[in-house]
Amino acid sequence: MMIDIAIQDKLLEFIKDFGDDLSSLELLLFFGRHPHTRFNQTAIVQALNVRRFDRAKALRCLINKGLVVTCSENGITLYSLTRDASQRSLVLGLLDIDQHQWQLIVERILQAYETV
């Protein structure tokens, strides 16, 4: 149980980085569900309900944080989840959070913003 709490706290800190950027969080969940796949922007747009501006901003944010990497293939930019094991484990950990845990995490994030 103590390990679960530590993992949850680590994920909470990770999620706090995106607390005001739901597009980035949605992209992270998308890449987490497809951790070994590279996508072009068209595929990302079709898969997610994110406005173009928000998507571009979120992709830049995730690239700057090293969570998403780019490569070019035949002149097309492709995006994928980082290969860095510690960063990948945090993103993949987001997928293991059940609805009740998400509710607790969101409540803790909101409490943290209220105290700021």
C-alpha positions as CSV (number, residue, x, y, z in Angstrom):
1,M,0.0,0.0,0.0
2,M,2.9,2.4,0.8
3,I,4.3,1.8,-2.7
4,D,0.9,2.6,-4.3
5,I,0.8,5.9,-2.3
6,A,4.3,6.8,-3.4
7,I,3.4,6.1,-7.0
8,Q,0.2,8.0,-6.8
9,D,2.1,11.0,-5.2
10,K,4.6,10.9,-8.0
11,L,1.9,10.8,-10.6
12,L,0.1,13.6,-8.9
13,E,3.2,15.8,-9.1
14,F,3.5,14.8,-12.8
15,I,-0.2,15.6,-13.4
16,K,0.2,19.0,-11.6
17,D,2.5,20.1,-14.4
18,F,-0.4,19.9,-16.8
19,G,-3.2,21.0,-14.4
20,D,-3.9,24.0,-16.5
21,D,-3.3,22.4,-19.8
22,L,-5.8,19.7,-20.5
23,S,-4.8,19.4,-24.1
24,S,-1.3,18.3,-23.1
25,L,-2.8,15.8,-20.6
26,E,-5.1,14.5,-23.3
27,L,-2.2,14.1,-25.7
28,L,-0.2,12.3,-23.0
29,L,-3.0,9.8,-22.5
30,F,-3.2,9.3,-26.2
31,F,0.5,8.6,-26.6
32,G,0.4,6.4,-23.5
33,R,-2.3,4.3,-25.1
34,H,0.0,4.0,-28.2
35,P,3.5,4.0,-26.7
36,H,5.3,2.4,-29.7
37,T,3.6,4.3,-32.5
38,R,4.6,7.4,-34.4
39,F,1.8,9.8,-35.6
40,N,1.7,12.7,-38.0
41,Q,-0.4,15.7,-37.1
42,T,-3.3,14.6,-39.2
43,A,-3.6,11.4,-37.3
44,I,-3.4,13.2,-33.9
45,V,-6.2,15.7,-35.0
46,Q,-8.5,12.8,-36.1
47,A,-7.9,10.9,-32.9
48,L,-8.4,13.7,-30.4
49,N,-11.0,16.4,-29.9
50,V,-8.5,19.2,-29.5
51,R,-8.5,22.5,-31.4
52,R,-5.6,23.1,-33.8
53,F,-4.1,25.9,-31.7
54,D,-4.4,23.9,-28.5
55,R,-2.9,20.9,-30.1
56,A,0.1,22.8,-31.5
57,K,0.7,24.4,-28.2
58,A,0.4,21.1,-26.3
59,L,2.7,19.3,-28.7
60,R,5.4,22.1,-28.2
61,C,5.0,21.9,-24.5
62,L,5.4,18.1,-24.4
63,I,8.4,18.2,-26.8
64,N,10.0,20.9,-24.6
65,K,9.5,18.7,-21.6
66,G,11.0,15.8,-23.4
67,L,7.8,13.7,-23.2
68,V,7.2,13.6,-26.9
69,V,9.9,13.3,-29.5
70,T,9.8,14.1,-33.2
71,C,11.4,12.5,-36.2
72,S,11.2,13.2,-39.9
73,E,10.4,10.5,-42.4
74,N,10.0,11.3,-46.1
75,G,9.6,15.0,-45.2
76,I,6.8,14.4,-42.7
77,T,7.2,15.2,-39.0
78,L,6.1,12.3,-36.8
79,Y,5.5,12.4,-33.1
80,S,5.9,9.7,-30.5
81,L,6.2,9.0,-26.8
82,T,9.8,9.5,-25.5
83,R,12.0,6.4,-25.1
84,D,13.3,7.7,-21.8
85,A,12.3,5.0,-19.3
86,S,11.5,7.3,-16.3
87,Q,9.4,9.7,-18.4
88,R,7.6,6.8,-20.2
89,S,6.7,5.1,-16.9
90,L,5.0,8.2,-15.7
91,V,3.0,8.6,-18.9
92,L,2.1,4.9,-18.9
93,G,1.2,5.2,-15.2
94,L,-1.6,7.6,-16.1
95,L,-3.4,4.7,-17.8
96,D,-3.5,2.7,-14.6
97,I,-5.4,5.3,-12.7
98,D,-9.0,4.2,-12.2
99,Q,-12.0,6.6,-12.0
100,H,-11.9,6.8,-8.2
101,Q,-8.2,7.6,-8.2
102,W,-8.7,10.3,-10.9
103,Q,-11.3,11.9,-8.7
104,L,-9.0,11.9,-5.7
105,I,-6.1,13.3,-7.8
106,V,-8.3,16.1,-9.2
107,E,-9.5,17.0,-5.7
108,R,-5.9,17.2,-4.5
109,I,-4.9,19.3,-7.4
110,L,-7.8,21.7,-6.8
111,Q,-6.9,21.9,-3.1
112,A,-3.3,22.7,-4.0
113,Y,-4.5,25.5,-6.3
114,E,-6.8,26.9,-3.6
115,T,-3.8,27.2,-1.2
116,V,-1.7,29.1,-3.7
